[in-house]
């Protein structure tokens, strides 16, 4: 049987098991570098497929290999496994999280299940392959640098190309979204501490009001976006928390602000903290106060090379139909798949998974009521498997 037909047949038959497994993962969410149960289930599934694997990569990650029947290049398929510290609000759902304060609010339970499905399908056609497929089950995507640690521990050794995907609650099931070039943003975080002189609220002239400083700083920082940055360069500056003071009649001695900066361009990324510090220093000086700035570069931007997008466009058209392969604009969210793409070419795409219930499509990633259309499980597994098949077939095409 043709490899693509075999993949489709295997996944169609496997669908009920994939639904069951995804729901099991959803019931038992685990945070980054704590995915012990999850990785144990993954390892057992891969062992039943007869695959070589290395466990404990980046603490809880797994790297497995499907060895082809003939020599050739190597393509890697990646899925992230971690959940989030969010309370699951799906009160009427029979696969609701059993752990208070934790849930799969970003679809990593689905990503892991899809890669298990793709692995099962590819094993069934491995004798038809020219080249190997490496399976990357990655921990700690949610801001903890799991991809970087996987690479440091050899996950990409001998790999020529890498593919990954993310469920998209905004896209209908059966559609994929592709972006050439910058697809997701550089992600950076900061802490600003403004120090004044505390005192009685009735005698403000004897104090240096850090709350007043904070108010001015928050307003002034938005000028980075509206007046200081090139309007053709995307920049987001968000203040996420404001903490200071302890009583209504006391002027606070200090206030702490935390936030995030999102950019695409490398030079803009380097420029942003300089502007933040200039503004904070100016505000503090004007109030006769002082400041501290802690600025941390986190995940780099996801940048899709042209050849990777071209490959997955071809896969999508052949698998889903031309009308279901769309171009989507870059987004300011972050994704540590970026680390893989800094090392080798590949592609990262959005997989439509809009929930069919009327009230659920409005719940996006990281929402406490987030859920997916489980019909996307087979589609995502097919996209991964077909991406691997197309890449390995294209050895002489220059992809």
C-alpha positions, 0 to 999 in steps of 0.5 A: 500500500502507498505510504500516505494511504497507509498512514491515513488508514492507521490513524483512522483506526487509531482515532478512538485510542488517541481520544482516550489518550488525550483525555487521560493526559488532560486529566493528569496535567504536569508542569514543566520538568515534572512530566514524569507520568506523561513521559512514562506513558509516552515511553511505554507507547514507544516501547510497544512500537519497538523503537529505540529511545533515550529517556531523561533528556532535559530531565523528563524529555524523550528522544526516539528514532524510527529507523528507515528501510533505506539510508537517507536524511533525518527529519525530527517531529516535536511535541511539547508535554507540559501543562500550566498552573491554571485552574480547569474551569470545564466543570461539566467535562468528564475529562476535566483536570483532576489536579486543582490549579493545573490544566492543559490550557495550551493543547500540549496534551493534544500535541503529545497525542498527535505525535504518538499517533504519527509515530504509530503510523510511520512505524507501519511504513518504515520499510518504505522510508529513505531516511530516519524520523526522530521523535522529540517529546519535549518538556517545559515549553511554557517559559522554562527553556525545555527546547534549549535544554533538549538541544544541549543534551543532543536532541538534534544530533544528526537531524537535518530538518524539524517540524512542529505544530500548535493547535489554534482555537481560532481556526476551523478544524481541517485548516492549517495556517502558515507564516513565512519568516517571523511567525511568533515573537521574541519574548522578554520579561522585566522587573522594575522597582521604584524607590521613594520615601514613605510617610503619612498620607496627610503629609505628602510633601515630606515623602517621595511617592513611589505610587505616583512614580509608578503611575507616571512610569506606566503611562510613559512606557507606552510611548515606546510603542506609540511614539518611539518605535518605528511604526512599521516595527511591531513592539508590545510593552505590557505591564502585568503586575503592580505591587506596592504599599500596604495601607490606605493612609501610608505613602508607599516607599517602593512599588514593583512592576513586572511586564513583558516585551514582544518584538520580531526584529533583533535590533528592536529587541536590543533597543527596547530595554535601553528605552525602558531604562531611559524612561524609568531613570527619567521618571525616578529622577524627576520625583527624586527617587531611584530605580532598579531594572532587571531585564531578561531575554527569554524565548527568541522569535520563531522564524520559518524559512521559505523552504520549510513553509513550501514543504508544508504548504505542499503537504497541506494541499495534498492532505487537506485540500488547497482551500484549507491551507491559508497564510496567517500573519505573525502573532506576538505569542512566544514558542520555544520551537524557535530554538530548533529553527535557529539550529536547522531548517524546518517549519512550525504551523498552526493546526485548526482545532476550533471547538464545536460547542458554541460557547467554547470557540471564544476561549483561547490558549491559556484560558481556564475553559480552553478545549479543542475539537478532538477531530483535530487529533488525526489531522495533526498526526497526519500533518506530522507524518506526511511532513516527514514522508514528504521531506524524506522523499524530497532528498533530491529536490533541494528542500 
